């Protein structure tokens, strides 16, 4: 009888953070199971204990170099709740601008720098060429467009926050400084070109889909729930709103959920083989409560974007499937539509007559010992939950990150792709690249999402060459 | 006068890894105004566009190899080679992108400062600090007259 085998892809390339994939083959060489293991650990939930709550936004921004703004915003909103203040309207609009700028730069990084090589060069391309340099050889304009969109988003963040990475401009109660007229004008000047690029990129992407029919059919193409934040009118939002969940048919499962009460409807489970927790929708229980977040989920739960060009694209996107759009391959297109929306919305906000108002911060001492802040990060819904003592020191912190909420779906996607493409008799780089590519579609950020300490079991196994467990140490 | 871009890169929270940032602060103070000095944690594709508008690009970095405090100068060119991109680029890769995407080939040097300690921290070792005046001298001479004649490619300064 043939032996069972395990194929290990370590590390998974072109994603944020460190992980590996194991594909387990049975005696017949068929894929029996596949897992996405997150192998890095951060621990922010634990080491911020004892710090003054006012430090939290700046500390939390350090979680990630790609989406620090989302952590700043969610953290500051949690601190607003601790202060029990309503922040000035202009501060809220400025935070929205900050967040949208980050959506543009983060989505551009994911699509143009990390996934476009697969889309442009093909899944079977030489791995040595399937990178940014292969992309610039094949389509320099596309590479320039990716750089230009990244730069557009980063420059807005730099103008508002003082620096591109880890800015500390968002503070409890609002933002630290108002928008200067010259910065507003410079950002507005850059919008027409950014819009042109976004429209061109969507056209390019739609033209590339045909050769990927097989991948679309098996890249995370299965029923699940989808979750996102929407405005009262059902419109797309990244800053504030209520939570809506839809099922695979597109029917609303729950809506009007208060993100500040996330613990009523979301649960988390720890697996022994990964540092990434798995979130699930509580009413359906673990596993059946699998849901997806991020661009695909947001567009599945949103009735409209609320900006003209993005609404046109959303209507076309919804035509892809009469039900909810299930294939995770479509995360890419959703990302581009969100870039377009963000640029249009930025223009609206920057032309708001109140946007240069100088009153941008509400000052207060803590008025509550517990606060939750939620926002839509580029990769999905983000929750920060803090408890403080009478001195304002953090006593407990919980972070629920988008990548953890996609964990169950990512694992299921890896298994689906592995079963379709990986066979014992012949393993090709293209097959393995597809297993990685489905993970890239979710744009996971592992640096953001691995913070539970004290809950993570450590399991050490000594295995014989045949895979038998010779010894095992488990620390729960 | 040449348009000069100095890109200092490294992690200022990892002791000597951030010494290029310290050198950059000094360079901002002493270099003539056409010189543009920036500090970044790592090299990213966006820098290719910025570099394309320059006649001279000088990368300043900390190195984990070499005798602590030594300064190494190296002429760079956008040579073809085996390139990978994940989270950051090498100086040569930035130059390749600059050439292929923006049809620009600025003159370029890498000035490396050998560090001693790369642990968490915001302090520099004496060896790294002593190297800073030599970095300033090399960069100034590069701006004034091209690659410093006294230094061979890859030679310690």
Interface residues (C-beta under 8 A of the other chain):
Chain A: X13 X14 X16 X65 X113 X128 X131 X132 X133 X136 X137 X140 X143 X144 X146 X147 X148 X150 X151 X154 X165
Chain B: X41 X45 X46 X48 X49 X82 X83 X84 X85 X86 X87 X93 X96 X97 X100 X101 X102
